[in-house]
Amino acid sequence: MNRFSCLLVLVAIPSVAFACTGGHDDKSATGTNPIVAEDSVEDGEACGAVTCGAGQVCCNASCGICTGPDESCIMLACDGEPEPKPKPEPKPEPCIKTGCSGHVCADQDIATTCEWQPHYACYQNAICERQADGECGFRATKELEECLAENASSSK
């Protein structure tokens, strides 16, 4: 008499698991446990992403589960390896006022000549920040624009 039983277990969607057991007298056409094919009893058998050890068979390749030839097997449909989490993009360096007169907005120190131009005074209270295009620059405020306009003629 063949004894073979399965228990349907609902696991987190979308997986469905079947726990099936069979004894030595449960013979399929291959003469082995109905869950395991006869040619899968080799040592070092590939089982999904793992290799089964000596005396083990691949029970469930989609999950990489190995068992003994006559042991119960969980027939769980695995979706494969989880996708690795993407590495977060490195945060860009903060923008800083730089240059000899503080008239340059950049994400690293910039060496400039140290002459003074009257319009450089406009940048002393200006906000240096990352712009929409990702580059560093001074925020275009009404005050900055007016100061630069007033001092444009004296810097020539």
Secondary structure, 3 states (H helix, E strand, C coil): CCCEEEEEEECCCCCEEEEEEECCCCCCCCCCCCCCCHHHCCCCCEECCEECCCCCEEEECCCCEEECCCCCEEEECCCCCCCCCCCCCCCCCCCEEECCCCCEEECCCCCCCCCCCHHHHHHCCCCEEECCCCCEEECCCHHHHHHHHHHHHHHC
